[in-house]
Amino acid sequence: MRHLLGIAGWRRDELEALLDRAQEHLPGGPEASHVLRGQVVANLFFEDSTRTRSSFEVAARRLGADVLNWSFVGSSVSKGETLLDTARNIEALGPAIIIIRHRSSGAPHLVARHVKCAVVNAGDGAHEHPSQALLDAFTLRQRWGSLDGRTVLIVGDVLHSRVARSNLVCLKALGARVVLCGPPTLLPPGLEEMGGEVTHRLDAVLPQADAVMCLRLQTERMAEAFLPSQREYSRLFGLTPARVERMKPDAPVLHPGPINRGVELSPAVADGPRSVILEQVANGVAVRRAILERCAS
Ligand code: CP
């Protein structure tokens, strides 16, 4: 089964083939593929989403699929239904692909072992968010052609970030240098073993970056006090217009969304000329079309 559960384990040529295919799915590309015509794609989101769920829905419809949008709000989860029972009942409705987001790391992997259709991980806990990493790499490749030798600086709450983990693996596999920056409490151990470089000094490292990816402070996942205050975090690690001045002239600013405006990113930067945040969202549809097509093949 052609699941997409994570980026870990993908070879560079496999990643590049998927990104090449996504290029053909951009508006104005070759004739649309309707590889999922007459099939159902099920969105199973146990956590909220604006971008990922709607992007997968648009991508699936463009490939000819009918989309079943299941949400934990209003579902029988409130009556005690388990993850596997929910997944098996959705599977009984006949989807070709189940796309799942869950607060627990490994939930999509568990579902994949118990259903017969393809499973796509749309974000599991603080583990992986593979489609986000692929669309981020796609957006950078669109600007640069190749990621070889480029330095991507990832700033913020790496500890709770599935986006950071998938991006570290993906960007390294595509030839980039990845530097992770944040307060010590929000940088987990093991990043160097995954090929990343770690620093706590944002102002020192900014001039080296070919791109800066800001991460959201995930306060909903913070059971303990990881920071003195958001104001202190913003002072030390927030990307402001003054800090953008320290970056290379053409270095873009990325953010997976949703943004805490004024915390990890000031509004002037989020909406400014360096920001490619909405390009990331637009590219997400093409990348997710390539992902669903691969699952269906
Ligand atoms: N980037 C991302 O996963 O956004 P959503 O939570 O809105 O899907």
Residues whose N, C-alpha, C, O or C-beta is under 5 A from the ligand:
A	BS01	CP	D48 S49 T50 R51 T52 R53 P256 G257 P258
